[in-house]
Amino acid sequence: MEQKKSYLTFRLAGEQYAVTLSSLREIIGGTDVVAVPNAPLDIIGVVNFRGHIVSIFDISQKFKLPPNDGTEENSIIVLQHGHELIGLQVNLVDAVVEIEQGQLEPPPTFSQHPLLSLTESVVRIERQFLVVLSTEKLFSFDERNGAVGERFSPSVA
């Protein structure tokens, strides 16, 4: 029997994505995000999450998806990688799904789309493709070069 792994699925601009459930720290909603002056465009701001300042990313901009028009209630998915935390603003948290590891395919290599730099794998579930994002790459995303590199950290004055 093939090994299964759990993933949290969510939506951005009507498209479905996933992250490994093991990287999920918490899903929060109704939290005020504090804007940070001079932050990269994909950083909405920061939140205080249990005494930790967490940067909140709007990855829909990086994926060239339509911006949120403000009519939807967004959620923040707080992810952990090692001792670091980041938050992703998403339109809708869908469900937890179990996927056999043999179903996962590497991302296509024929495109230079920014989404591919953060994609771990893709899988077909029913009649849709689910893009599984790489937690490691999300934590090393760098707005300056559009790929991986140093993370933004707000400085305290």
TIDRENRO-217757 format. One record per residue (C-alpha): residue in three letters; residue number from 1; y, z, x. Coordinates in steps of 0.02 Angstrom, whole numbers, always signed. Example, Ala and Ser with C-alpha at 12.3 -4.5 7.8 and 13.67 -1.06 7.14 Angstrom:
2
<atom ala 1 <-225 +390 +615>>
<atom ser 2 <-53 +357 +684>>
***
This chain:
157
<atom met 1 <+0 +0 +0>>
<atom glu 2 <+170 -49 +65>>
<atom gln 3 <+301 +83 +103>>
<atom lys 4 <+444 +98 -22>>
<atom lys 5 <+620 +157 +13>>
<atom ser 6 <+752 +218 -110>>
<atom tyr 7 <+922 +134 -127>>
<atom leu 8 <+1078 +175 -227>>
<atom thr 9 <+1144 +20 -314>>
<atom phe 10 <+1326 -5 -361>>
<atom arg 11 <+1445 -141 -416>>
<atom leu 12 <+1602 -215 -342>>
<atom ala 13 <+1691 -349 -443>>
<atom gly 14 <+1533 -379 -544>>
<atom glu 15 <+1423 -405 -390>>
<atom gln 16 <+1280 -285 -352>>
<atom tyr 17 <+1258 -198 -184>>
<atom ala 18 <+1152 -55 -116>>
<atom val 19 <+1148 +77 +20>>
<atom thr 20 <+999 +181 +74>>
<atom leu 21 <+984 +337 -31>>
<atom ser 22 <+953 +440 +127>>
<atom ser 23 <+1134 +405 +182>>
<atom leu 24 <+1209 +463 +16>>
<atom arg 25 <+1296 +630 +23>>
<atom glu 26 <+1374 +629 -151>>
<atom ile 27 <+1453 +524 -287>>
<atom ile 28 <+1625 +583 -341>>
<atom gly 29 <+1742 +525 -476>>
<atom gly 30 <+1912 +576 -538>>
<atom thr 31 <+1969 +625 -364>>
<atom asp 32 <+2146 +593 -307>>
<atom val 33 <+2150 +486 -151>>
<atom val 34 <+2298 +522 -37>>
<atom ala 35 <+2374 +366 +41>>
<atom val 36 <+2391 +364 +230>>
<atom pro 37 <+2544 +275 +302>>
<atom asn 38 <+2504 +131 +421>>
<atom ala 39 <+2317 +135 +381>>
<atom pro 40 <+2219 -28 +391>>
<atom leu 41 <+2222 -128 +228>>
<atom asp 42 <+2043 -87 +181>>
<atom ile 43 <+2075 +101 +188>>
<atom ile 44 <+2141 +164 +21>>
<atom gly 45 <+2173 +337 +89>>
<atom val 46 <+2084 +502 +116>>
<atom val 47 <+2009 +641 +11>>
<atom asn 48 <+1967 +820 +49>>
<atom phe 49 <+1780 +830 +26>>
<atom arg 50 <+1715 +1007 +43>>
<atom gly 51 <+1840 +1045 +181>>
<atom his 52 <+1817 +879 +272>>
<atom ile 53 <+1947 +740 +273>>
<atom val 54 <+1854 +580 +223>>
<atom ser 55 <+1926 +404 +239>>
<atom ile 56 <+1902 +302 +79>>
<atom phe 57 <+1870 +116 +105>>
<atom asp 58 <+1896 -26 -18>>
<atom ile 59 <+1766 -145 +51>>
<atom ser 60 <+1798 -270 -90>>
<atom gln 61 <+1949 -332 +10>>
<atom lys 62 <+1841 -362 +163>>
<atom phe 63 <+1713 -454 +56>>
<atom lys 64 <+1851 -564 -17>>
<atom leu 65 <+1812 -503 -193>>
<atom pro 66 <+1946 -490 -327>>
<atom pro 67 <+2045 -328 -314>>
<atom asn 68 <+2018 -191 -441>>
<atom asp 69 <+2144 -217 -581>>
<atom gly 70 <+2154 -31 -617>>
<atom thr 71 <+2075 -43 -790>>
<atom glu 72 <+1906 +20 -730>>
<atom glu 73 <+1863 +198 -683>>
<atom asn 74 <+1807 +193 -502>>
<atom ser 75 <+1687 +307 -412>>
<atom ile 76 <+1678 +354 -230>>
<atom ile 77 <+1512 +352 -141>>
<atom val 78 <+1517 +474 +5>>
<atom leu 79 <+1399 +421 +143>>
<atom gln 80 <+1343 +516 +296>>
<atom his 81 <+1292 +445 +464>>
<atom gly 82 <+1255 +580 +592>>
<atom his 83 <+1396 +705 +573>>
<atom glu 84 <+1523 +579 +506>>
<atom leu 85 <+1569 +548 +324>>
<atom ile 86 <+1653 +397 +243>>
<atom gly 87 <+1688 +354 +63>>
<atom leu 88 <+1669 +185 -21>>
<atom gln 89 <+1766 +149 -179>>
<atom val 90 <+1653 +60 -303>>
<atom asn 91 <+1678 +0 -481>>
<atom leu 92 <+1515 +66 -551>>
<atom val 93 <+1366 +163 -486>>
<atom asp 94 <+1211 +82 -562>>
<atom ala 95 <+1047 +166 -519>>
<atom val 96 <+923 +219 -387>>
<atom val 97 <+791 +87 -355>>
<atom glu 98 <+630 +90 -254>>
<atom ile 99 <+603 -65 -148>>
<atom glu 100 <+450 -110 -48>>
<atom gln 101 <+503 -142 +131>>
<atom gly 102 <+410 -308 +133>>
<atom gln 103 <+527 -374 -2>>
<atom leu 104 <+681 -355 +109>>
<atom glu 105 <+740 -515 +191>>
<atom pro 106 <+864 -533 +335>>
<atom pro 107 <+1037 -590 +282>>
<atom pro 108 <+1072 -777 +292>>
<atom thr 109 <+1144 -839 +455>>
<atom phe 110 <+1221 -1001 +394>>
<atom ser 111 <+1387 -923 +345>>
<atom gln 112 <+1530 -832 +430>>
<atom his 113 <+1570 -734 +271>>
<atom pro 114 <+1635 -558 +314>>
<atom leu 115 <+1503 -480 +202>>
<atom leu 116 <+1366 -533 +323>>
<atom ser 117 <+1437 -426 +463>>
<atom leu 118 <+1399 -271 +358>>
<atom thr 119 <+1236 -330 +278>>
<atom glu 120 <+1068 -256 +327>>
<atom ser 121 <+959 -359 +211>>
<atom val 122 <+946 -445 +43>>
<atom val 123 <+813 -430 -91>>
<atom arg 124 <+780 -519 -253>>
<atom ile 125 <+762 -401 -400>>
<atom glu 126 <+718 -488 -562>>
<atom arg 127 <+843 -633 -568>>
<atom gln 128 <+976 -561 -454>>
<atom phe 129 <+1000 -541 -268>>
<atom leu 130 <+1041 -367 -208>>
<atom val 131 <+1140 -353 -46>>
<atom val 132 <+1090 -200 +54>>
<atom leu 133 <+1233 -141 +163>>
<atom ser 134 <+1204 -66 +335>>
<atom thr 135 <+1265 +113 +341>>
<atom glu 136 <+1276 +103 +530>>
<atom lys 137 <+1388 -51 +522>>
<atom leu 138 <+1495 +25 +385>>
<atom phe 139 <+1530 +174 +498>>
<atom ser 140 <+1583 +64 +643>>
<atom phe 141 <+1688 -61 +545>>
<atom asp 142 <+1853 -109 +626>>
<atom glu 143 <+1993 -195 +530>>
<atom arg 144 <+2069 -265 +691>>
<atom asn 145 <+1925 -380 +734>>
<atom gly 146 <+1839 -396 +565>>
<atom ala 147 <+1671 -340 +632>>
<atom val 148 <+1608 -182 +712>>
<atom gly 149 <+1704 -68 +827>>
<atom glu 150 <+1805 +93 +818>>
<atom arg 151 <+1834 +181 +653>>
<atom phe 152 <+2004 +230 +587>>
<atom ser 153 <+2043 +415 +588>>
<atom pro 154 <+2203 +481 +512>>
<atom ser 155 <+2304 +582 +634>>
<atom val 156 <+2377 +747 +584>>
<atom ala 157 <+2560 +766 +629>>
***
